[in-house]
């Protein structure tokens, strides 16, 4: 938490947007640091998350504004609330602990609840829909592209064979099936980890939304404002690194062109070349922080 506050240069009177407010932990710390009159706009697609955040942030009164929205729309929402010149934007890409613990959400391979995985319960497509109705080719692509699962082809074929007689309905049912099919078993992680990550990304269209959110966040930062992104696995980190690298260069033309024709100008200065990691103290309080990496960039004057 201290690393986030320092990296975002949070100070009294400043305004921030938390695009993935979750239970409100980061938002609470930002509002404390920006007292007495700093403001925070918190977004989340999950109505349950907003309930948690509302309770957590109630003590700040109207300094905290919470909106149910996809962080890909953070530019529109910020402008609607008069916050088009923000001092900082934070995007925490990890699942909230209460989402993982909620048996009915199906995010965990240990959950006996429905195979769901929707961050927004109002959207139509669930993980069960993808697993039971997606083609073998599509399942293989999802497991490989979003989970970097080395046995993607084998798992996709096995799932298609099994569902011809019995459809998958529960999260732990799929978790056990994947564990039974896999030949290689990582010593430190559950065999179903990569498959569940891939399905969650596919269900929630996470990378399309992340790419949109990064551009949207840049557009509502003031010059000198900072964008911080907390990623939890290599695919997220790669997307953030690529965005930061592109937006910190003046020209993004292919290298074979003799002169620049894109007209692109750098909009960011990368503050942290390497991802910032949680302290040992933070990891002791929150073991999930062990896999988190924070990258920060600062908006340049146009």
C-alpha positions in Angstrom: 0.0 0.0 0.0 2.8 2.4 0.9 4.4 1.7 -2.4 1.3 2.7 -4.3 0.8 6.0 -2.4 4.5 6.9 -3.0 4.5 5.9 -6.6 1.3 7.9 -7.4 2.7 10.9 -5.5 -0.5 11.2 -3.4 -0.7 14.4 -1.5 -3.4 16.6 0.2 -5.9 18.1 -2.1 -5.2 15.9 -5.1 -7.8 14.0 -7.1 -7.6 10.3 -8.1 -9.5 7.7 -10.0 -9.5 4.1 -8.8 -10.7 2.1 -11.9 -11.0 -1.2 -10.0 -12.1 -0.1 -6.6 -13.0 -3.5 -5.3 -13.5 -3.5 -1.5 -12.0 0.0 -1.3 -8.6 -0.7 0.2 -6.5 1.4 -2.1 -9.2 4.1 -2.3 -9.3 4.3 1.5 -5.5 4.9 1.6 -5.6 7.5 -1.2 -8.4 9.4 0.5 -6.5 9.4 3.8 -3.4 10.7 2.1 -5.2 13.4 0.2 -7.2 14.8 3.2 -8.7 17.2 3.9 -10.2 18.0 0.5 -8.8 15.5 -2.0 -11.4 13.6 -4.1 -11.6 10.0 -5.4 -13.8 8.5 -8.1 -14.0 4.7 -7.8 -15.3 2.4 -10.5 -16.2 -1.2 -10.6 -18.4 -3.5 -12.8 -19.3 -5.7 -9.8 -22.2 -4.4 -7.7 -21.1 -6.5 -4.8 -17.7 -4.7 -4.9 -19.4 -1.4 -4.8 -21.4 -2.4 -1.7 -18.1 -3.3 0.0 -16.4 -0.1 -1.1 -19.4 2.0 -0.1 -19.2 0.7 3.5 -15.4 1.1 3.6 -15.4 4.7 2.3 -18.5 6.0 4.1 -16.4 8.0 6.5 -15.1 10.2 3.7 -18.6 11.5 2.7 -18.8 13.2 -0.6 -15.0 13.1 -1.1 -15.6 9.6 -2.5 -17.8 9.0 -5.5 -18.5 5.4 -6.5 -19.9 4.5 -9.9 -20.8 1.1 -11.4 -18.9 1.2 -14.7 -16.3 -0.6 -16.7 -12.8 1.0 -16.3 -12.5 1.1 -20.1 -15.0 4.0 -19.8 -13.1 5.8 -17.1 -12.6 8.9 -19.3 -16.3 9.3 -19.9 -17.2 8.8 -16.3 -14.5 11.1 -15.0 -15.7 13.9 -17.3 -19.3 13.4 -16.2 -18.1 14.0 -12.6 -16.0 17.0 -13.3 -12.7 15.2 -13.0 -11.1 15.5 -16.4 -7.8 16.7 -15.0 -6.8 14.0 -12.5 -3.7 13.8 -10.5 -3.6 10.1 -10.7 -5.3 6.9 -11.9 -4.9 3.5 -10.3 -5.8 0.2 -12.0 -5.5 -2.9 -9.9 -6.0 -5.9 -12.2 -6.4 -8.6 -9.6 -9.5 -10.2 -8.3 -10.8 -9.1 -4.9 -10.5 -11.6 -2.1 -14.3 -11.5 -1.6 -14.8 -12.4 -5.2 -12.6 -15.5 -4.9 -14.3 -16.4 -1.6 -17.8 -16.1 -3.0 -18.9 -19.7 -3.8 -21.6 -18.5 -6.2 -19.2 -16.5 -8.5 -17.2 -19.6 -9.6 -13.8 -17.8 -9.9 -12.0 -20.4 -7.9 -11.4 -24.0 -9.0 -12.2 -24.9 -5.3 -15.7 -23.4 -5.6 -18.6 -25.8 -5.6 -20.8 -23.0 -7.0 -21.7 -22.5 -10.7 -19.1 -22.1 -13.4 -19.7 -18.4 -13.8 -16.6 -16.0 -13.5 -18.5 -12.9 -14.6 -17.2 -9.7 -13.0 -20.5 -8.0 -14.1 -23.3 -10.4 -13.2 -25.6 -8.7 -15.8 -23.5 -9.7 -18.8 -24.8 -12.8 -20.6 -21.8 -15.1 -21.3 -20.5 -17.2 -18.4 -17.5 -19.6 -18.2 -20.0 -22.5 -18.4 -21.2 -21.2 -21.8 -17.6 -21.1 -23.2 -16.7 -24.5 -21.8 -19.9 -26.2 -22.9 -20.5 -24.5 -26.2 -17.2 -23.3 -27.6 -15.5 -25.2 -30.3 -12.5 -27.3 -29.6 -10.4 -24.9 -31.6 -11.7 -21.9 -29.7 -11.1 -23.6 -26.3 -7.5 -24.5 -27.3 -7.0 -20.9 -28.4 -8.3 -19.5 -25.1 -6.2 -21.8 -23.0 -3.1 -21.1 -25.0 -3.5 -17.4 -25.5 -4.9 -16.3 -22.2 -3.5 -19.0 -19.9 -0.2 -20.0 -21.7 -1.3 -23.5 -20.9 1.2 -26.0 -22.5 -1.5 -28.8 -22.6 -4.1 -26.6 -24.2 -4.8 -28.9 -27.1 -5.1 -32.0 -24.9 -7.4 -30.2 -22.5 -9.7 -28.8 -25.2 -10.1 -32.2 -26.8 -10.9 -33.9 -23.5 -13.4 -31.2 -22.5 -15.2 -31.6 -25.9 -15.4 -35.4 -25.5 -16.7 -35.2 -21.9 -19.4 -32.6 -22.6 -21.1 -34.8 -25.2 -22.5 -36.8 -22.4 -22.3 -34.5 -19.3 -22.1 -30.7 -19.4 -19.9 -28.8 -16.9 -21.9 -26.9 -14.4 -19.7 -26.4 -11.2 -16.3 -24.7 -10.9 -14.7 -27.4 -8.8 -16.0 -30.0 -11.2 -14.1 -28.5 -14.0 -11.1 -28.0 -11.7 -11.0 -31.7 -10.9 -11.5 -32.7 -14.5 -8.5 -30.5 -15.7 -6.3 -32.0 -12.9 -7.2 -35.5 -14.0 -6.4 -34.8 -17.7 -3.1 -33.0 -17.3 0.1 -35.0 -17.5 2.3 -32.3 -16.1 1.6 -31.0 -12.6 3.3 -27.9 -11.4 4.7 -28.4 -7.9 3.6 -25.1 -6.5 0.2 -24.3 -8.2 -3.0 -26.2 -8.8 -3.1 -27.9 -12.2 -6.3 -25.9 -13.1 -4.8 -22.5 -12.5 -4.0 -21.6 -16.1 -7.3 -22.8 -17.4 -9.3 -20.8 -14.9 -7.2 -17.7 -15.6 -7.8 -18.1 -19.3 -11.6 -18.6 -18.9 -11.9 -15.6 -16.6 -10.0 -13.4 -19.1 -12.2 -14.6 -21.9 -15.5 -14.2 -20.1 -14.7 -10.7 -19.0 -12.9 -9.6 -22.2 -10.1 -8.4 -19.9 -7.5 -7.5 -22.4 -9.8 -5.5 -24.7 -11.0 -3.6 -21.6 -7.4 -3.1 -20.3 -6.1 -1.6 -23.6 -9.1 0.8 -23.7 -8.7 1.7 -20.0 -5.0 2.6 -20.4 -5.7 5.0 -23.2 -8.8 6.4 -21.5 -6.8 6.9 -18.2 -4.0 8.8 -20.1 -6.6 11.1 -21.6 -8.0 12.3 -18.2 -4.6 12.8 -16.4 -3.3 16.3 -16.0 0.3 16.9 -17.2 2.5 15.5 -14.4 -0.3 13.2 -13.3 0.5 9.5 -12.8 -0.9 6.3 -14.0 -0.3 3.2 -11.9 -1.2 -0.3 -12.9 -0.9 -3.4 -10.6 -0.6 -6.6 -12.7 -0.6 -10.2 -11.4 0.6 -12.3 -14.2 2.9 -12.1 -17.2 0.2 -11.4 -19.8 -1.1 -8.4 -17.9 2.4 -7.1 -17.4 3.2 -7.5 -21.1 0.2 -5.4 -22.1 1.1 -2.6 -19.7 4.7 -2.6 -20.7 3.8 -2.4 -24.3 1.5 0.5 -23.7 4.0 2.4 -21.7 6.7 1.7 -24.2 4.6 3.0 -27.1 3.3 6.1 -25.4 6.8 7.1 -24.2 8.2 7.3 -27.8 7.8 10.1 -30.3 7.6 7.7 -33.3 6.0 4.3 -33.6 6.5 3.8 -37.3 7.9 0.4 -38.4 11.7 0.5 -38.3 12.1 -0.1 -42.1 10.5 3.3 -43.0 13.1 5.9 -43.8 11.2 8.8 -42.2 8.4 9.1 -39.6 4.9 9.3 -41.1 2.8 8.5 -38.0 3.0 11.9 -36.3 2.9 10.2 -32.9 4.3 12.1 -29.9 5.2 10.8 -26.6 2.5 11.2 -23.9 4.2 9.4 -21.0 7.4 9.2 -19.1 8.0 5.8 -17.6 8.7 6.3 -13.9 9.4 2.6 -13.0 11.4 0.7 -15.6 10.9 -2.4 -13.5 7.7 -3.4 -11.7 7.7 -2.3 -8.1 7.1 -5.2 -5.7 5.3 -5.4 -2.3 7.4 -5.2 0.8 7.8 -8.3 3.0 5.5 -6.6 5.6 2.8 -6.1 2.9 3.1 -9.7 1.8 2.7 -10.9 5.4 -0.5 -9.0 5.7 -1.7 -10.0 2.2 -0.1 -13.1 0.7 -1.7 -12.5 -2.7 0.5 -9.4 -3.0 3.5 -11.7 -3.6 2.6 -11.9 -7.3 1.7 -8.3 -7.8 3.8 -5.8 -9.8 3.2 -2.1 -9.9 4.2 -0.1 -13.0 4.0 3.7 -13.0 4.2 6.4 -15.8 3.8 10.1 -15.7 1.9 12.2 -18.3 3.9 14.7 -20.2 2.8 18.2 -21.2 1.3 18.2 -24.7 
